[in-house]
């Protein structure tokens, strides 16, 4: 392993997720799913602002004109910058007592691609969905935990993982139509001694895929052909997702989780739940903005 991540904010999230850099504001947004919060972190001043929502928020995307598109337990919503629920875009079509929206990202054309989690961890009833003006459309089903959504720099490849299956996939993606086809296994994780599994991910400007390994205590970087290029330690057993930020998009931020972790693990990793960062040689790419009219 090479030099890794350092704490930049001891925010003590229960389930930190979905870090998202705003180029316009030069701030980092991220969520705490279990506390139903969207955080706004300004690295220049160190200020942290917090919005509390009425239900769990699994993922967010920045919307045209301000505010967010968000995946909550009940469905997909437009939310103001102040946290007001403006309009429900689509219901979560699954059993909401054991299903909520989890990881998601805006595609290159402005659609929202978001998946759910099967909280029973047994039935495999989660799915990956696409939302645009045509409504909600299922892209993949029979999942346990939909995660890892990211796009190649040319927008023609969609990355997506099923965390509990220890599997990361790619799809051929048509940004014009939002169709995802030709699923291929990109990388397989886990062993008898290593329970690290793919959580949230990001793609850099050279097309390399970076993934946080939940229960793996590290972030890995894969070349576009699937070759493991590097891995970097995180001072938490359960890193959850990465994103590129900073003025030059060369700061890789990483959220983490503390909820439900054994006491001995929290004693060994006292920074669990914090926000971490690491400088990278290759920059990331600015995120697309959600367009409800596309």
N, C-alpha and C positions, 0 to 999 in steps of 0.2 A: 504493500500500500504506500501511497504518497501522502504528503501533508494534506490534511483534510479541513473540515469545517470548524469554525469557531462560533461561539455564542455572540449574537448581536443584540438580542432582546430576551430577557428572562420573563416572558409573558405568562408562563405557567398554563398553557392551554391543556385541556383534557384531550381533545382530538383536533389538533391543528391540521389544517388542510388548505388546499387550493390557493397557494401564494400567487399573486397576480400583480405584475408591475404596470403602473400607469405612466406611460411616456409623457403625457400631457402634464400631469401633476408632479412627476418624479417622486412618487410614493409607492409603497407596497401595500396591497390589500391581501388579507388572508382570513380564513374563517376558523372558528372553533365550533365544530359540529355539535358536540354535546352540550355546549352552553348557548347555542343558537345565536352566535355572535359573528359579526363582520368587523375585523380590526383594520385600522388604517395607520400604517407606520411611516413616519417621515424620517429617513436615515440622516438627513442633514441636521435636523434639530433634535432628533431622538424622541419626538412627540408621538404618543400613541392615542388614537381615538377609537371609540368602540360604539357600534350599533348593535342593539339587542333586538332580535326578531321574535315573533310569536311562536315559531316552531324551528326545528333543526334545519340548518342550512348546510347542504353537502358541497355545493360548488357555486361559483359566480363567474360572470363574464362582464366586462365593461360594455355599456350600451352607448349607441350613438346619441348624442345630445346630453349625456350624463346619466348617472345611476347605473343600475346593474340588471342583468338577467340572472336569475338565481334558481337553483334546484333545491326545493324544500321537500319535506316529507309529503305534503299534499300535492305537489306538482311543480310546474315551472311558472315563475312569476317575473314581472317587471317590478323593480324596486327603485325608489328614488335614492339619491345620494344620502338623504337623511334617514333612510330605512323604512319609509312608508311603502306598504304594499299597494302598488298602483293598479295592476291588472293581472289576473291569472291568465296565463297563456295556454296551459294544458294541464289536465288532471294527471296525477300519477295513476296509471291504469291498473296497478297491481294492488295487492292486499296491503293497505297502508298501516295495518297494525304490525306488520313484519317487513315492510319495505319503505325505503325512502330514497330520494335521489342522492347520489354519491359524487363521483368525479365527473367533470365536464369541462368543455372548452368551446369557444367560438371558432367556427371553421373559416377558411380564407374568404368565403363569400359573405359571411355575416350570419350564418345559421348557428344554432346552438346544438352541440353534440354532447349528450349527457346520459349516464347510465345509473342504474339502481343497485342496491345491495339487498341480498336475501339474508335478513337478520337471523333466521333460524339456522343458517349455515349448513343446512341439510338438504333442502329441496331443489336448489339450483333454479329458482324461478326469477332471478334478476335478468335485466335486459339492457342493451344499449340502444338509445333512441336518437333520432334527428328531429329537431323542431325548426320549422319555417312557416311561412304564411299558409302553407297547405295543411298544417297541423302536425301532430306527433306521429312519427313513423318508426317502427322497430327496425333496427339494423342488424341486431344479433340477439339471440336469446339463450336460454338454458345456462345462465351464468350464476355464480355465487356472489362475487363482488366485482362489479364493473369498475375499472380503474384505468389509469395510464393514458388517457386520451391526449394525443399530440399529432401534429402534422409535419410532414417533410417541408423543406423550404419552398419547393415548387407546388405544394398543395396536392400532389398526386398520390401520396401515401398517407394512410391513417394508421397510427399506432393505437393499440388497445390491449389491456391486460385483464385477465381474470385472476385476481390475487390468490384466492384459495386453491386454484388449480396450478399455481406456480408457473403461469404461462403468459407470455407476451406475444401478441399477434400483429401482423400487418394486413391491411386491406388496400386494394387499388381504389383510389378515391377520385370521384369526378366532382370537382368543385362547381361545375355548371349545374349539375342536377342534384348533388348531394348523395349520389349512389355509392355504396361501399360494397365491393365484390372481391372475389378471389382471396379469401382468408388464408394466410400462411402462418405457420408457427415461426416466430422470429428468434425467441430465446426461451429456454426452459431453466427453471431455478429450483433450488432446494435439494437437500440430501438428508441422510440419517443424522448428520451432525450439524447441518446448516439449515435453519428454518427461514432464512431470509427470503422474502417473496416480493414480487413487483407491486409497488403501490403507484403513486403519481409520478408522471414523467414530463420531460421537456426536450425539445430538439434545438440544437444550436445552428449557427449560420452555415456550417459545413455539413449539416444533415445528420450529425451524430445524436443518438438518443440517450438521454440521461434518466435513470430511474432510481428512486428511493427504494431501499429494501427494508420493508417492515419486518421487525424482529431480526434484521440482519446487521443493524448498526453501521450501515455504509450506503454510499451512492455509487452506482456503476455507470460507465459511459461505454456505449456500443457504437461501432462504425455502422454505416448504412448497410453493409453486407452481413451484419450480425456478429462480427468479431468483437470480443470484449477488449477494449482498449486500456481502461484504467478503472480503479476504484479508490474511493476516498472515505476515510472513517468519519463518522458523525458521533458526537458525544451523547448520543441517546440510542437505546436499543431499537427504538421504533421511529425512524424517520418516515415521513408520510408522503411528501411531494416536493419537487424542486421547480424553480422558475428562474429565468435570467432577468436581472434588473440593474439598476444603477444607470447613470447618464450614458455610459458606453455599453450597457447591456453585458458587461463582463463580470458582474457579481451574481453568483449562483446562490439563491436563497433556498433554504430547506426548513420546512415545518416538521413538527414531531408530536408524538402522543405520550400521554401519561396515564390515561384512564384504563382501569382494569389490569394494570401491570402489577406483578408480584412485588411485595415489599423489598425483597432482596435485590430485585432488579433496580428499583428506584433508589436503593442505597448505593448501588454500584454506578448508576447513571443519574445523579441528582439533577442534571439539567434537562431531563425528560420533560417535554412540553414546551421547551424554549424554541426560539427562532434562531437558526444558524445561517452562516454565509461563508462563501469561499470565492476568491478571485479565480477567473479562468482566462486562458489565453485566447480562446475562441469566443466571440460574443454570441448572444442569443438573438432572437428576432422579436420585434414588437408584436404584441397580440392584436388580432383583428377585433373590431367592435361589432357588437350584436346589432343587427338590423331587423326589427320585427316585420318589416314589409317585404323582405326578400322572398 
